[in-house]
Amino acid sequence: METAPPKRFSCAPASVLRDEPLAGTATHVRTWVLLEHSGPWGSDALLDARLPEGLGPALKQQAKAYRAKILLVRRARAKRDPERLNVFVADAHHRHPRVEHGTVTDLREVLDLDLTAFRDGGSTGLAAYDGALFCVCTNGRHDACCAELGRPVAMALDDAHPEEAWEVSHIGGDRFAGNLVVLPEGLYYGRLDPQRAIAVAGAHLAGEVDLDHLRGRSSYPMPVQAAEHHLRRQLGATRIADVQLVKRSADGDVTDATFAVAGGTYAVRVRTRVDPATATRLTCKAHRDNPIPSHELLSVERTG
C-alpha cells in the first residue's frame, strides 16, 4: 500500500490557525526603491534575477548603506519589460511621506540616484510623484504563500487600480500573505484576499486605514506600530492623518510612545515579549523554529 506524500507546510494558514496578531509586524524601513523588472526574480530577487552584470550586489550594498528596501516590481500582467523602465523612490516619513519617479533604459542608472540627499529631505534627481503605490508581494520563489495568496490580490488590484498596482519582490512577513504595502506612507496590510484588498485600496484613497488588516507603519519600530494600532482601536481613529507620533523611547522590553490625536496627546506603553515557548516555523521554507514576538498593551493615558 502506497503512503501519501507528506503535506507541504504553508506558513500563512498556520499563522491564521495560531490566531497570530497582525499589529506590530511591519518591516521597519523608511527608504524604499522600486525598480521595474518583469522577472523571473528567484528567491533573493536582487541576486537571482537577470539584472545587468554586477547590479544586484551593488544594490545590496546600497540597501545596507542607506537602510533601504530595494524591490523589483512589475505589472500583474507584464509579459516583458518595456523599453523604458519605471523607477520609484519613496520616503515613508510619518509626517511627510513622498515619492519620486522616473524612467530609465538601463537599470544601472539607478546607482546614480542621490539617496543621501533624498534621506535628508532633498531630491534623488527624479521628479515628484503624486500618486499612491499599491505593492503586493508575489515572490513565490522566496515563499510559496506569497504567490498563492498574493497573486490573486495583485490581479484584483490591477483590475481596480491599474496605475497604482504593482507586484513586488519580498517585503517581509510571508506568513501574513496576501501582503500589501502602500507607499509612500509605508502602511503594511496582511491576510488580504482580492475583495478585501480592493476595499483597503479604496479606503486608503479616501484617507482611511483598515484596522482589521493593518500590520503597521514601516517608519516605526514594531512596538510603536503596535502602540499606534492599540490607540487607534481605542479611539476609533481610522483617518490616516488622525494619529501622529510625537516621541518614543524604550527601556528593555517596554516601549513608550506618545501620539497626537485631534488636539490631544496620548501616552501608550507596550511590552514586547519573545517567548521561546512560542517557537514555530514562520515561513514555508524555514528549517528551524523561531519564537513569535508579541506586543502586550500595558496602558493608554491621555496626557494633554
Secondary structure as UniProt FT lines:
FT   HELIX           11..17
FT   TURN            18..19
FT   TURN            23..24
FT   STRAND          31..36
FT   HELIX           45..48
FT   TURN            53..54
FT   HELIX           55..66
FT   STRAND          68..74
FT   TURN            76..77
FT   STRAND          85..91
FT   STRAND          98..104
FT   HELIX           107..112
FT   HELIX           115..119
FT   TURN            120..121
FT   STRAND          127..129
FT   STRAND          133..137
FT   TURN            140..142
FT   HELIX           144..160
FT   TURN            162..164
FT   STRAND          165..168
FT   HELIX           174..176
FT   STRAND          180..183
FT   TURN            184..186
FT   STRAND          187..189
FT   HELIX           194..205
FT   TURN            206..207
FT   TURN            211..213
FT   STRAND          214..217
FT   TURN            218..219
FT   HELIX           222..235
FT   HELIX           240..242
FT   STRAND          243..251
FT   TURN            252..253
FT   STRAND          254..261
FT   TURN            262..263
FT   STRAND          264..274
FT   HELIX           276..278
FT   TURN            284..285
FT   STRAND          293..302
//
